[in-house]
């Protein structure tokens, strides 16, 4: 199935990762191809709310079936923070390094390093809304390791592994990650219904 798939994101790293997960089953199209360059709204208090808000915003603009996602790092010792504020934890500049520094500083005296990444994907298909979720558990380490990935990847070690997401090859990360799980559910849903999103 060679289907166009419109992803409501301005993040080139996310776009690259989701294209890799799709593995040529779908043609993932970014919103820049529709001339949309503004920041998409994320003002809800849950990942589900933010994902739906972004998808609805795009659907209203282009009247085409589309999807959006929101991801949060949820740290047990911080009562689930940074959560929905993960991308801008240290400020609106959305600096990954600053976010990581703030996170590690808050955890410096914590022995409990348990955390999980959670992704929610919102699909709007022929006016109907669907949600898909992916979760991967792991821990936060005290220093940055690895050059791959983005966001908090250099300090997150998934359960059952000894390397961070930023150290793991993309083909392994995209088999086990929160985003991979959520998007696999989405793609399987679409394959089941053999939906044409053009």
SULMORA-V726794 format. One record per residue. PSI is psi in radians with two decimals (none if undefined). NEAR is the number of other ideal C-beta (glycine too) atoms within 10 Angstrom. D_FIRST is the distance of its C-alpha to the first C-alpha in Angstrom with 1 decimal. Layout:
((PSI,NEAR,D_FIRST) (PSI,NEAR,D_FIRST))
This chain:
((2.03,13,0.0) (1.50,9,3.8) (2.35,18,5.8) (2.39,14,9.5) (1.97,22,11.3) (2.05,24,15.1) (2.08,25,17.3) (1.36,24,20.9) (2.61,21,22.7) (0.14,15,25.1) (1.90,17,25.2) (-0.50,11,23.8) (-0.76,13,24.1) (-0.76,19,21.9) (-0.79,17,19.3) (-0.76,14,19.4) (-0.77,21,19.4) (-0.62,26,16.4) (-0.68,18,14.4) (-0.74,16,15.8) (-0.67,23,14.9) (-0.50,19,11.2) (0.78,10,11.4) (0.10,10,8.7) (-0.53,15,5.9) (2.65,22,6.7) (1.86,15,9.2) (2.10,23,12.4) (2.28,18,14.9) (2.80,19,18.6) (-0.26,23,21.1) (-0.45,12,23.2) (-0.23,9,21.0) (0.19,14,22.5) (0.31,8,25.9) (1.97,15,26.3) (-0.13,8,28.5) (2.79,9,30.7) (2.31,7,30.8) (2.54,17,28.8) (2.38,11,31.2) (1.37,18,31.7) (0.18,8,34.8) (2.96,15,34.1) (0.25,9,35.8) (2.80,13,32.8) (-0.72,24,29.5) (-0.79,16,27.9) (-0.75,16,29.9) (-0.75,23,29.0) (-0.78,28,25.3) (-0.70,21,25.5) (-0.77,19,28.0) (-0.75,24,25.7) (-0.75,28,22.7) (-0.69,17,25.1) (-0.81,19,26.7) (-0.75,24,23.6) (-0.70,21,22.5) (-0.55,9,26.0) (-0.74,15,25.9) (-0.14,15,22.7) (0.68,9,21.9) (2.61,14,18.2) (2.40,23,16.2) (3.04,25,16.6) (2.78,27,17.7) (2.81,26,20.7) (2.83,27,22.3) (2.44,25,25.9) (2.47,23,27.3) (2.55,24,30.8) (2.13,27,33.0) (1.95,20,35.3) (2.19,25,38.5) (-0.83,15,40.7) (-0.29,16,44.0) (0.36,17,43.2) (0.66,8,42.5) (-0.03,15,38.7) (2.74,16,39.2) (-0.28,20,37.7) (-2.20,17,34.9) (-0.27,21,33.7) (0.22,13,36.0) (-0.79,23,34.4) (-0.48,20,33.4) (0.60,15,36.8) (-0.66,22,39.0) (0.09,19,41.6) (2.94,10,41.3) (-0.20,7,39.2) (-0.29,8,38.7) (0.79,15,36.0) (2.07,15,37.4) (-0.73,19,35.8) (-0.77,10,39.0) (-0.68,14,41.2) (-0.78,23,39.1) (-0.74,21,39.4) (-0.78,14,43.1) (-0.78,15,43.8) (-0.86,23,41.9) (-0.62,15,43.8) (-0.71,10,47.1) (-0.43,16,46.6) (0.06,19,45.9) (-0.49,8,48.7) (0.22,7,51.0) (2.29,13,48.5) (-0.44,6,48.2) (1.91,12,45.2) (0.24,17,42.2) (2.43,14,39.5) (2.90,23,36.5) (2.58,19,32.9) (2.39,24,29.9) (2.27,22,28.1) (2.38,23,24.9) (2.24,23,23.9) (2.28,28,20.7) (2.20,26,21.0) (2.31,23,18.1) (2.01,21,19.1) (1.95,17,16.9) (0.69,7,18.5) (-0.16,8,21.8) (2.60,8,21.6) (2.40,13,21.9) (2.57,16,20.6) (2.48,16,21.9) (2.42,21,20.8) (2.52,15,23.3) (2.40,22,23.7) (2.39,14,27.1) (2.27,22,28.6) (2.73,15,32.3) (-2.63,22,34.5) (2.79,17,37.6) (2.19,24,38.8) (2.98,15,40.9) (-0.03,10,43.7) (2.75,9,42.6) (2.33,17,39.6) (2.28,16,37.9) (2.72,15,35.0) (-0.18,9,33.5) (3.10,15,29.7) (-2.85,20,28.0) (3.07,15,29.6) (-2.25,21,31.6) (0.10,26,33.5) (-0.66,24,31.7) (-0.22,21,34.8) (0.09,26,36.9) (2.10,28,34.5) (2.00,20,34.5) (2.60,21,32.1) (2.29,11,33.7) (-0.04,9,34.0) (2.82,16,33.9) (-0.07,8,36.7) (2.68,15,34.8) (2.89,25,33.6) (-0.57,28,30.1) (-0.25,20,31.3) (-0.43,18,32.4) (2.49,22,29.4) (2.61,10,26.8) (-0.63,15,23.6) (-0.48,9,21.6) (-0.83,15,24.1) (-0.73,25,24.3) (0.10,20,20.6) (-0.55,13,20.7) (-0.29,17,23.7) (2.83,26,24.0) (-0.78,24,24.3) (-0.72,21,21.4) (-0.76,20,19.2) (-0.82,21,20.2) (-0.76,24,19.6) (-0.52,26,16.1) (-0.70,16,15.1) (-0.75,16,16.3) (-0.87,24,14.5) (-0.66,21,11.0) (-0.66,12,12.0) (-0.81,15,13.3) (-0.66,22,10.2) (-0.66,13,8.2) (-0.69,8,11.4) (-0.05,9,11.5) (0.93,8,8.1) (2.36,16,9.1) (2.03,11,8.5) (0.22,19,10.6) (none,12,11.5))
